[in-house]
């Protein structure tokens, strides 16, 4: 069961992936990229090399986008955690803050 902070983060992200999910996506794409590089190395045909290069560029673009999303989402999650856990001032004797 998610705690209050996680619930607030989930609500704020409105169905978008959490930072940890984005990190897993990046890891998966990096593994896929490594496999593509290995496959590319097995050919000498210039046309096939261009195809592999295009695939690699696309994966690189996807990784870059996810890294950007990870940075933003991580910042948002951290900001929410700080805001939720920030100590609140106590009212003085007159009830004023």
C-alpha positions in Angstrom: 0.0 0.0 0.0 1.6 3.3 -1.0 2.1 5.9 1.7 0.7 9.4 1.5 3.7 10.8 -0.3 3.6 8.1 -3.0 -0.1 8.7 -3.4 0.5 12.4 -3.9 3.3 11.7 -6.4 1.0 9.3 -8.3 -1.8 11.8 -8.4 0.5 14.6 -9.6 2.1 12.4 -12.3 -1.4 11.4 -13.5 -0.5 8.0 -14.9 2.9 9.0 -16.3 5.8 6.6 -15.3 7.6 7.1 -12.1 11.4 7.8 -12.1 12.2 4.2 -11.2 10.1 3.0 -14.1 11.8 5.4 -16.5 15.2 4.1 -15.2 14.2 0.5 -16.0 13.1 1.6 -19.5 16.5 3.2 -20.1 18.2 0.1 -18.9 16.2 -2.0 -21.3 16.9 0.3 -24.2 20.6 0.3 -23.4 20.6 -3.5 -23.4 18.8 -3.4 -26.7 21.3 -1.0 -28.1 24.2 -3.2 -27.1 22.5 -6.1 -28.9 22.0 -3.9 -32.0 25.7 -3.0 -32.0 26.6 -6.7 -31.8 24.3 -7.5 -34.7 25.6 -4.5 -36.7 29.1 -5.8 -36.4 28.2 -9.0 -38.1 27.5 -7.4 -41.5 29.7 -5.7 -44.1 26.9 -4.8 -46.5 26.8 -0.9 -46.8 23.0 -0.9 -47.2 22.5 -3.1 -44.1 25.0 -1.0 -42.1 22.9 2.1 -42.9 19.8 0.3 -41.7 21.6 -0.7 -38.4 22.9 2.9 -38.0 19.3 4.2 -38.4 18.1 1.8 -35.8 20.9 2.8 -33.4 20.1 6.5 -33.9 16.5 5.9 -33.1 17.4 4.0 -29.9 19.8 6.7 -29.0 17.1 9.3 -29.5 14.7 7.3 -27.3 17.3 6.9 -24.6 17.9 10.7 -24.6 14.2 11.4 -24.3 13.8 9.0 -21.4 16.9 10.5 -19.7 15.3 13.9 -19.9 12.0 12.6 -18.6 13.8 10.8 -15.8 15.5 14.1 -14.8 12.3 16.0 -14.8 10.3 13.2 -13.0 13.0 12.7 -10.5 13.0 16.4 -9.7 9.2 16.5 -9.4 9.2 13.4 -7.1 11.9 14.9 -4.9 10.2 18.2 -4.7 6.9 16.6 -3.6 8.8 14.5 -1.0 10.4 17.7 0.4 7.1 19.6 0.4 5.2 16.8 2.1 7.8 16.1 4.7 8.7 19.8 5.4 8.0 20.7 9.0 5.1 23.0 9.5 5.4 26.1 11.8 3.5 25.8 15.0 1.0 28.5 15.9 2.1 30.9 18.6 0.0 31.5 21.7 -2.4 33.7 19.9 -3.0 31.1 17.2 -1.0 33.0 14.5 1.6 31.3 12.5 
